[in-house]
Amino acid sequence: MPTDETTRRDFVARTSSYALAGLPITASAINTPATGLSTAEFTIARPDGHALPVYRAQPAQAKGKLPVVLLVSEIFGVHQHIADVARRFAQAGYLCLAPELFERQGDAHQQPDTQTLIREVISKVPDAQVLGDLDACLDWAVANGGDPRRVAVTGFCYGGRITWLYAAHQPRVKAGVAWYGRLVGQPSPLQPAHPIERAASLLAPVLGLYGGQDTGIPVASVARMQEALRAGNRAAQASEFVLYRDAPHAFHADYRPSYRAADAQDAWARCLAWFKRHGV
Protein backbone atom coordinates (compact mmCIF):
# COMPACT_ATOMS: atom_id res chain seq x y z
CA MET A 1 0.00 0.00 0.00
CA PRO A 2 1.29 3.52 -0.70
CA THR A 3 2.70 5.21 2.37
CA ASP A 4 4.07 8.36 0.74
CA GLU A 5 1.49 11.15 1.05
CA THR A 6 2.26 12.51 -2.42
CA THR A 7 1.65 9.07 -3.93
CA ARG A 8 -1.61 8.75 -2.02
CA ARG A 9 -2.84 12.14 -3.22
CA ASP A 10 -1.88 11.22 -6.79
CA PHE A 11 -3.94 8.03 -6.60
CA VAL A 12 -6.95 9.89 -5.26
CA ALA A 13 -6.66 12.52 -7.97
CA ARG A 14 -6.69 9.83 -10.66
CA THR A 15 -9.74 7.96 -9.52
CA SER A 16 -11.80 11.00 -8.48
CA SER A 17 -11.51 12.82 -11.83
CA TYR A 18 -12.31 11.91 -15.40
CA ALA A 19 -10.11 11.71 -18.49
CA LEU A 20 -8.45 14.53 -20.41
CA ALA A 21 -9.74 17.97 -19.53
CA GLY A 22 -10.63 18.50 -23.19
CA LEU A 23 -13.23 15.73 -23.18
CA PRO A 24 -16.78 16.91 -22.49
CA ILE A 25 -18.26 15.22 -19.41
CA THR A 26 -21.96 14.46 -19.68
CA ALA A 27 -24.64 14.46 -17.01
CA SER A 28 -25.20 10.74 -17.61
CA ALA A 29 -21.98 9.80 -15.79
CA ILE A 30 -22.75 7.01 -13.33
CA ASN A 31 -21.54 7.04 -9.73
CA THR A 32 -21.47 3.55 -8.24
CA PRO A 33 -21.27 3.68 -4.43
CA ALA A 34 -18.65 1.77 -2.49
CA THR A 35 -21.27 0.61 0.02
CA GLY A 36 -20.44 -2.92 1.10
CA LEU A 37 -17.13 -2.83 -0.76
CA SER A 38 -13.47 -2.67 0.09
CA THR A 39 -11.59 -0.32 -2.26
CA ALA A 40 -7.98 0.78 -2.30
CA GLU A 41 -5.19 2.22 -4.42
CA PHE A 42 -1.84 0.48 -4.11
CA THR A 43 1.25 -0.44 -6.11
CA ILE A 44 2.79 -3.72 -7.24
CA ALA A 45 6.58 -3.87 -7.51
CA ARG A 46 7.79 -4.96 -10.94
CA PRO A 47 11.20 -6.48 -11.78
CA ASP A 48 12.26 -3.36 -13.68
CA GLY A 49 11.86 -1.28 -10.51
CA HIS A 50 8.55 0.24 -11.56
CA ALA A 51 5.81 0.55 -8.94
CA LEU A 52 2.64 -0.34 -10.88
CA PRO A 53 -0.37 1.65 -9.59
CA VAL A 54 -3.55 -0.42 -9.25
CA TYR A 55 -7.11 0.40 -8.23
CA ARG A 56 -8.80 -2.47 -6.38
CA ALA A 57 -12.48 -3.03 -5.60
CA GLN A 58 -14.05 -6.12 -4.03
CA PRO A 59 -16.83 -7.13 -1.63
CA ALA A 60 -15.94 -6.15 1.92
CA GLN A 61 -17.25 -9.38 3.42
CA ALA A 62 -16.02 -12.22 1.24
CA LYS A 63 -16.72 -15.85 2.01
CA GLY A 64 -13.97 -17.88 0.44
CA LYS A 65 -11.94 -16.99 -2.60
CA LEU A 66 -13.36 -14.43 -5.03
CA PRO A 67 -13.55 -14.64 -8.81
CA VAL A 68 -11.08 -12.21 -10.39
CA VAL A 69 -11.61 -9.61 -13.12
CA LEU A 70 -8.65 -7.78 -14.64
CA LEU A 71 -9.96 -4.47 -16.02
CA VAL A 72 -7.96 -2.73 -18.76
CA SER A 73 -8.67 0.96 -19.30
CA GLU A 74 -9.04 3.12 -22.36
CA ILE A 75 -6.00 5.13 -23.45
CA PHE A 76 -6.90 7.69 -20.77
CA GLY A 77 -5.77 5.45 -17.92
CA VAL A 78 -7.48 4.65 -14.64
CA HIS A 79 -9.74 7.61 -13.98
CA GLN A 80 -13.10 7.97 -12.27
CA HIS A 81 -15.10 6.06 -14.87
CA ILE A 82 -12.76 3.04 -14.82
CA ALA A 83 -12.75 3.05 -11.01
CA ASP A 84 -16.54 3.17 -11.16
CA VAL A 85 -16.66 0.15 -13.48
CA ALA A 86 -14.36 -1.68 -11.06
CA ARG A 87 -16.86 -1.00 -8.29
CA ARG A 88 -19.66 -2.34 -10.49
CA PHE A 89 -17.77 -5.61 -10.83
CA ALA A 90 -17.17 -5.64 -7.09
CA GLN A 91 -20.87 -5.11 -6.46
CA ALA A 92 -21.42 -8.19 -8.64
CA GLY A 93 -19.10 -10.21 -6.38
CA TYR A 94 -15.72 -9.91 -8.08
CA LEU A 95 -12.24 -8.95 -6.96
CA CYS A 96 -11.49 -6.39 -9.66
CA LEU A 97 -8.06 -4.89 -10.37
CA ALA A 98 -7.57 -1.94 -12.74
CA PRO A 99 -3.85 -1.23 -13.31
CA GLU A 100 -2.35 2.03 -14.58
CA LEU A 101 -0.44 0.55 -17.51
CA PHE A 102 1.14 3.56 -19.25
CA GLU A 103 3.16 5.33 -16.55
CA ARG A 104 6.57 4.14 -17.66
CA GLN A 105 6.01 6.05 -20.90
CA GLY A 106 4.26 9.10 -19.42
CA ASP A 107 1.27 10.40 -17.50
CA ALA A 108 -1.88 9.77 -19.51
CA HIS A 109 -3.79 12.10 -17.20
CA GLN A 110 -1.68 15.16 -17.95
CA GLN A 111 -1.70 15.27 -21.76
CA PRO A 112 -3.42 18.28 -23.40
CA ASP A 113 -5.39 16.34 -26.02
CA THR A 114 -6.01 12.85 -27.38
CA GLN A 115 -3.61 13.18 -30.31
CA THR A 116 -0.75 14.21 -28.03
CA LEU A 117 -1.58 11.40 -25.62
CA ILE A 118 -1.42 8.81 -28.40
CA ARG A 119 1.77 10.22 -29.91
CA GLU A 120 3.72 10.88 -26.71
CA VAL A 121 2.55 8.03 -24.49
CA ILE A 122 0.34 5.28 -25.91
CA SER A 123 2.32 4.69 -29.11
CA LYS A 124 5.40 3.95 -26.96
CA VAL A 125 3.80 1.25 -24.77
CA PRO A 126 4.95 -2.30 -25.68
CA ASP A 127 2.33 -5.05 -25.64
CA ALA A 128 4.79 -7.28 -23.79
CA GLN A 129 5.01 -4.74 -20.96
CA VAL A 130 1.22 -4.62 -20.64
CA LEU A 131 0.78 -8.39 -20.66
CA GLY A 132 3.50 -8.74 -18.03
CA ASP A 133 1.88 -6.13 -15.80
CA LEU A 134 -1.45 -7.94 -16.07
CA ASP A 135 0.30 -11.18 -15.11
CA ALA A 136 1.63 -9.41 -12.02
CA CYS A 137 -1.86 -8.21 -11.15
CA LEU A 138 -3.20 -11.73 -11.49
CA ASP A 139 -0.43 -13.10 -9.28
CA TRP A 140 -1.26 -10.45 -6.66
CA ALA A 141 -4.97 -11.27 -6.84
CA VAL A 142 -4.38 -14.99 -6.39
CA ALA A 143 -2.12 -14.30 -3.40
CA ASN A 144 -4.73 -11.99 -1.86
CA GLY A 145 -8.03 -13.82 -1.90
CA GLY A 146 -8.60 -14.37 -5.62
CA ASP A 147 -9.58 -17.73 -7.04
CA PRO A 148 -7.00 -18.91 -9.62
CA ARG A 149 -9.66 -21.14 -11.21
CA ARG A 150 -12.02 -18.20 -11.88
CA VAL A 151 -10.23 -15.45 -13.78
CA ALA A 152 -11.62 -13.09 -16.43
CA VAL A 153 -10.26 -10.13 -18.36
CA THR A 154 -12.14 -7.21 -19.89
CA GLY A 155 -11.35 -3.79 -21.26
CA PHE A 156 -12.52 -0.82 -23.31
CA CYS A 157 -11.07 0.47 -26.60
CA TYR A 158 -7.31 0.06 -25.98
CA GLY A 159 -8.31 -2.38 -23.26
CA GLY A 160 -10.56 -4.25 -25.67
CA ARG A 161 -7.61 -4.99 -27.94
CA ILE A 162 -5.53 -6.07 -24.95
CA THR A 163 -8.37 -8.34 -23.78
CA TRP A 164 -8.07 -10.39 -26.98
CA LEU A 165 -4.27 -10.56 -26.65
CA TYR A 166 -4.37 -11.49 -22.97
CA ALA A 167 -6.90 -14.26 -23.63
CA ALA A 168 -4.30 -15.72 -26.01
CA HIS A 169 -1.46 -15.20 -23.52
CA GLN A 170 -2.54 -16.22 -20.02
CA PRO A 171 -3.71 -19.83 -19.51
CA ARG A 172 -5.41 -19.03 -16.19
CA VAL A 173 -7.96 -16.78 -17.95
CA LYS A 174 -11.30 -18.55 -18.40
CA ALA A 175 -13.22 -15.80 -20.24
CA GLY A 176 -12.74 -12.38 -21.79
CA VAL A 177 -15.05 -9.55 -22.82
CA ALA A 178 -13.61 -7.08 -25.32
CA TRP A 179 -15.43 -3.76 -25.65
CA TYR A 180 -14.81 -2.21 -29.09
CA GLY A 181 -11.11 -3.03 -29.21
CA ARG A 182 -9.15 -2.74 -32.44
CA LEU A 183 -8.84 -6.10 -34.22
CA VAL A 184 -6.46 -5.53 -37.14
CA GLY A 185 -3.44 -3.38 -37.88
CA GLN A 186 0.14 -3.31 -39.08
CA PRO A 187 2.58 -5.21 -36.84
CA SER A 188 5.45 -3.30 -35.26
CA PRO A 189 8.24 -4.05 -32.77
CA LEU A 190 6.04 -2.81 -29.90
CA GLN A 191 2.86 -4.43 -31.24
CA PRO A 192 4.10 -7.58 -33.00
CA ALA A 193 0.60 -9.02 -33.41
CA HIS A 194 -2.99 -7.84 -33.35
CA PRO A 195 -6.05 -9.81 -32.22
CA ILE A 196 -6.72 -11.25 -35.67
CA GLU A 197 -3.26 -12.87 -35.66
CA ARG A 198 -3.97 -14.41 -32.25
CA ALA A 199 -7.58 -15.41 -32.94
CA ALA A 200 -6.91 -19.03 -33.87
CA SER A 201 -4.91 -19.74 -30.70
CA LEU A 202 -7.06 -18.20 -27.96
CA LEU A 203 -6.76 -19.88 -24.57
CA ALA A 204 -10.20 -18.67 -23.45
CA PRO A 205 -13.36 -17.63 -25.30
CA VAL A 206 -13.92 -13.92 -25.79
CA LEU A 207 -17.16 -12.00 -26.21
CA GLY A 208 -16.73 -8.98 -28.47
CA LEU A 209 -19.08 -6.03 -27.88
CA TYR A 210 -18.86 -3.63 -30.83
CA GLY A 211 -20.68 -0.67 -32.34
CA GLY A 212 -22.03 -0.77 -35.87
CA GLN A 213 -21.34 2.96 -36.29
CA ASP A 214 -17.78 2.82 -34.94
CA THR A 215 -15.82 4.79 -37.54
CA GLY A 216 -12.48 3.60 -36.17
CA ILE A 217 -13.33 -0.11 -36.19
CA PRO A 218 -15.14 -0.94 -39.44
CA VAL A 219 -17.75 -3.69 -39.39
CA ALA A 220 -15.67 -5.37 -42.10
CA SER A 221 -12.86 -5.91 -39.59
CA VAL A 222 -15.34 -7.59 -37.22
CA ALA A 223 -16.34 -9.92 -40.07
CA ARG A 224 -12.67 -10.74 -40.73
CA MET A 225 -12.17 -11.55 -37.06
CA GLN A 226 -15.21 -13.81 -37.05
CA GLU A 227 -13.78 -15.74 -39.98
CA ALA A 228 -10.45 -16.13 -38.18
CA LEU A 229 -12.20 -17.37 -35.05
CA ARG A 230 -14.21 -19.96 -36.97
CA ALA A 231 -10.96 -21.39 -38.33
CA GLY A 232 -9.35 -21.51 -34.89
CA ASN A 233 -9.24 -23.80 -31.88
CA ARG A 234 -12.05 -24.63 -29.46
CA ALA A 235 -11.79 -21.38 -27.49
CA ALA A 236 -11.73 -19.39 -30.72
CA GLN A 237 -14.81 -21.14 -32.05
CA ALA A 238 -16.59 -20.58 -28.72
CA SER A 239 -16.01 -16.82 -29.01
CA GLU A 240 -18.88 -14.57 -30.05
CA PHE A 241 -19.66 -11.02 -31.18
CA VAL A 242 -22.59 -8.75 -30.42
CA LEU A 243 -22.86 -5.82 -32.84
CA TYR A 244 -24.96 -2.87 -31.70
CA ARG A 245 -26.01 -1.57 -35.09
CA ASP A 246 -26.63 2.08 -34.18
CA ALA A 247 -23.92 2.44 -31.53
CA PRO A 248 -20.73 4.46 -32.02
CA HIS A 249 -17.34 3.78 -30.50
CA ALA A 250 -17.23 4.05 -26.69
CA PHE A 251 -20.96 3.47 -26.30
CA HIS A 252 -20.39 2.23 -22.74
CA ALA A 253 -18.51 5.37 -21.63
CA ASP A 254 -21.31 7.04 -19.66
CA TYR A 255 -19.24 10.17 -19.05
CA ARG A 256 -18.91 10.90 -22.80
CA PRO A 257 -21.38 12.00 -25.51
CA SER A 258 -20.87 8.62 -27.23
CA TYR A 259 -22.79 6.88 -24.43
CA ARG A 260 -25.83 4.87 -25.50
CA ALA A 261 -27.64 3.84 -22.33
CA ALA A 262 -29.76 1.00 -23.69
CA ASP A 263 -26.88 -0.62 -25.56
CA ALA A 264 -24.51 -0.13 -22.63
CA GLN A 265 -26.93 -1.74 -20.19
CA ASP A 266 -27.57 -4.68 -22.50
CA ALA A 267 -23.84 -5.14 -23.06
CA TRP A 268 -23.11 -5.02 -19.33
CA ALA A 269 -25.68 -7.76 -18.69
CA ARG A 270 -24.13 -9.83 -21.48
CA CYS A 271 -20.67 -9.31 -19.99
CA LEU A 272 -21.71 -10.65 -16.59
CA ALA A 273 -23.64 -13.52 -18.19
CA TRP A 274 -20.60 -14.44 -20.31
CA PHE A 275 -18.38 -14.64 -17.25
CA LYS A 276 -20.94 -16.78 -15.44
CA ARG A 277 -21.41 -19.01 -18.48
CA HIS A 278 -17.68 -19.77 -18.52
CA GLY A 279 -17.36 -20.39 -14.81
CA VAL A 280 -16.06 -17.04 -13.62
DRENNU-982897 format. One line per 4 residues: their letters; for each residue x, y, z of C-alpha. Coordinates in pm, whole numbers, plus 50000, padded with zeros to 5 digits. Example, Ala and Ser with C-alpha at 12.3 -4.5 7.8 and 13.67 -1.06 7.14 Angstrom:
AS) 51230/49550/50780 ~ 51367/49894/50714
! end
This chain:
MPTD) 50000/50000/50000 ~ 50129/50352/49930 ~ 50270/50521/50237 ~ 50407/50836/50074
ETTR) 50149/51115/50105 ~ 50226/51251/49758 ~ 50165/50907/49607 ~ 49839/50875/49798
RDFV) 49716/51214/49678 ~ 49812/51122/49321 ~ 49606/50803/49340 ~ 49305/50989/49474
ARTS) 49334/51252/49203 ~ 49331/50983/48934 ~ 49026/50796/49048 ~ 48820/51100/49152
SYAL) 48849/51282/48817 ~ 48769/51191/48460 ~ 48989/51171/48151 ~ 49155/51453/47959
AGLP) 49026/51797/48047 ~ 48937/51850/47681 ~ 48677/51573/47682 ~ 48322/51691/47751
ITAS) 48174/51522/48059 ~ 47804/51446/48032 ~ 47536/51446/48299 ~ 47480/51074/48239
AINT) 47802/50980/48421 ~ 47725/50701/48667 ~ 47846/50704/49027 ~ 47853/50355/49176
PATG) 47873/50368/49557 ~ 48135/50177/49751 ~ 47873/50061/50002 ~ 47956/49708/50110
LSTA) 48287/49717/49924 ~ 48653/49733/50009 ~ 48841/49968/49774 ~ 49202/50078/49770
EFTI) 49481/50222/49558 ~ 49816/50048/49589 ~ 50125/49956/49389 ~ 50279/49628/49276
ARPD) 50658/49613/49249 ~ 50779/49504/48906 ~ 51120/49352/48822 ~ 51226/49664/48632
GHAL) 51186/49872/48949 ~ 50855/50024/48844 ~ 50581/50055/49106 ~ 50264/49966/48912
PVYR) 49963/50165/49041 ~ 49645/49958/49075 ~ 49289/50040/49177 ~ 49120/49753/49362
AQPA) 48752/49697/49440 ~ 48595/49388/49597 ~ 48317/49287/49837 ~ 48406/49385/50192
QAKG) 48275/49062/50342 ~ 48398/48778/50124 ~ 48328/48415/50201 ~ 48603/48212/50044
KLPV) 48806/48301/49740 ~ 48664/48557/49497 ~ 48645/48536/49119 ~ 48892/48779/48961
VLLV) 48839/49039/48688 ~ 49135/49222/48536 ~ 49004/49553/48398 ~ 49204/49727/48124
SEIF) 49133/50096/48070 ~ 49096/50312/47764 ~ 49400/50513/47655 ~ 49310/50769/47923
GVHQ) 49423/50545/48208 ~ 49252/50465/48536 ~ 49026/50761/48602 ~ 48690/50797/48773
HIAD) 48490/50606/48513 ~ 48724/50304/48518 ~ 48725/50305/48899 ~ 48346/50317/48884
VARR) 48334/50015/48652 ~ 48564/49832/48894 ~ 48314/49900/49171 ~ 48034/49766/48951
FAQA) 48223/49439/48917 ~ 48283/49436/49291 ~ 47913/49489/49354 ~ 47858/49181/49136
GYLC) 48090/48979/49362 ~ 48428/49009/49192 ~ 48776/49105/49304 ~ 48851/49361/49034
LAPE) 49194/49511/48963 ~ 49243/49806/48726 ~ 49615/49877/48669 ~ 49765/50203/48542
LFER) 49956/50055/48249 ~ 50114/50356/48075 ~ 50316/50533/48345 ~ 50657/50414/48234
QGDA) 50601/50605/47910 ~ 50426/50910/48058 ~ 50127/51040/48250 ~ 49812/50977/48049
HQQP) 49621/51210/48280 ~ 49832/51516/48205 ~ 49830/51527/47824 ~ 49658/51828/47660
DTQT) 49461/51634/47398 ~ 49399/51285/47262 ~ 49639/51318/46969 ~ 49925/51421/47197
LIRE) 49842/51140/47438 ~ 49858/50881/47160 ~ 50177/51022/47009 ~ 50372/51088/47329
VISK) 50255/50803/47551 ~ 50034/50528/47409 ~ 50232/50469/47089 ~ 50540/50395/47304
VPDA) 50380/50125/47523 ~ 50495/49770/47432 ~ 50233/49495/47436 ~ 50479/49272/47621
QVLG) 50501/49526/47904 ~ 50122/49538/47936 ~ 50078/49161/47934 ~ 50350/49126/48197
DLDA) 50188/49387/48420 ~ 49855/49206/48393 ~ 50030/48882/48489 ~ 50163/49059/48798
CLDW) 49814/49179/48885 ~ 49680/48827/48851 ~ 49957/48690/49072 ~ 49874/48955/49334
AVAN) 49503/48873/49316 ~ 49562/48501/49361 ~ 49788/48570/49660 ~ 49527/48801/49814
GGDP) 49197/48618/49810 ~ 49140/48563/49438 ~ 49042/48227/49296 ~ 49300/48109/49038
RRVA) 49034/47886/48879 ~ 48798/48180/48812 ~ 48977/48455/48622 ~ 48838/48691/48357
VTGF) 48974/48987/48164 ~ 48786/49279/48011 ~ 48865/49621/47874 ~ 48748/49918/47669
CYGG) 48893/50047/47340 ~ 49269/50006/47402 ~ 49169/49762/47674 ~ 48944/49575/47433
RITW) 49239/49501/47206 ~ 49447/49393/47505 ~ 49163/49166/47622 ~ 49193/48961/47302
LYAA) 49573/48944/47335 ~ 49563/48851/47703 ~ 49310/48574/47637 ~ 49570/48428/47399
HQPR) 49854/48480/47648 ~ 49746/48378/47998 ~ 49629/48017/48049 ~ 49459/48097/48381
VKAG) 49204/48322/48205 ~ 48870/48145/48160 ~ 48678/48420/47976 ~ 48726/48762/47821
VAWY) 48495/49045/47718 ~ 48639/49292/47468 ~ 48457/49624/47435 ~ 48519/49779/47091
GRLV) 48889/49697/47079 ~ 49085/49726/46756 ~ 49116/49390/46578 ~ 49354/49447/46286
GQPS) 49656/49662/46212 ~ 50014/49669/46092 ~ 50258/49479/46316 ~ 50545/49670/46474
PLQP) 50824/49595/46723 ~ 50604/49719/47010 ~ 50286/49557/46876 ~ 50410/49242/46700
AHPI) 50060/49098/46659 ~ 49701/49216/46665 ~ 49395/49019/46778 ~ 49328/48875/46433
ERAA) 49674/48713/46434 ~ 49603/48559/46775 ~ 49242/48459/46706 ~ 49309/48097/46613
SLLA) 49509/48026/46930 ~ 49294/48180/47204 ~ 49324/48012/47543 ~ 48980/48133/47655
PVLG) 48664/48237/47470 ~ 48608/48608/47421 ~ 48284/48800/47379 ~ 48327/49102/47153
LYGG) 48092/49397/47212 ~ 48114/49637/46917 ~ 47932/49933/46766 ~ 47797/49923/46413
QDTG) 47866/50296/46371 ~ 48222/50282/46506 ~ 48418/50479/46246 ~ 48752/50360/46383
IPVA) 48667/49989/46381 ~ 48486/49906/46056 ~ 48225/49631/46061 ~ 48433/49463/45790
SVAR) 48714/49409/46041 ~ 48466/49241/46278 ~ 48366/49008/45993 ~ 48733/48926/45927
MQEA) 48783/48845/46294 ~ 48479/48619/46295 ~ 48622/48426/46002 ~ 48955/48387/46182
LRAG) 48780/48263/46495 ~ 48579/48004/46303 ~ 48904/47861/46167 ~ 49065/47849/46511
NRAA) 49076/47620/46812 ~ 48795/47537/47054 ~ 48821/47862/47251 ~ 48827/48061/46928
QASE) 48519/47886/46795 ~ 48341/47942/47128 ~ 48399/48318/47099 ~ 48112/48543/46995
FVLY) 48034/48898/46882 ~ 47741/49125/46958 ~ 47714/49418/46716 ~ 47504/49713/46830
RDAP) 47399/49843/46491 ~ 47337/50208/46582 ~ 47608/50244/46847 ~ 47927/50446/46798
HAFH) 48266/50378/46950 ~ 48277/50405/47331 ~ 47904/50347/47370 ~ 47961/50223/47726
ADYR) 48149/50537/47837 ~ 47869/50704/48034 ~ 48076/51017/48095 ~ 48109/51090/47720
PSYR) 47862/51200/47449 ~ 47913/50862/47277 ~ 47721/50688/47557 ~ 47417/50487/47450
AADA) 47236/50384/47767 ~ 47024/50100/47631 ~ 47312/49938/47444 ~ 47549/49987/47737
QDAW) 47307/49826/47981 ~ 47243/49532/47750 ~ 47616/49486/47694 ~ 47689/49498/48067
ARCL) 47432/49224/48131 ~ 47587/49017/47852 ~ 47933/49069/48001 ~ 47829/48935/48341
AWFK) 47636/48648/48181 ~ 47940/48556/47969 ~ 48162/48536/48275 ~ 47906/48322/48456
RHGV) 47859/48099/48152 ~ 48232/48023/48148 ~ 48264/47961/48519 ~ 48394/48296/48638
! end
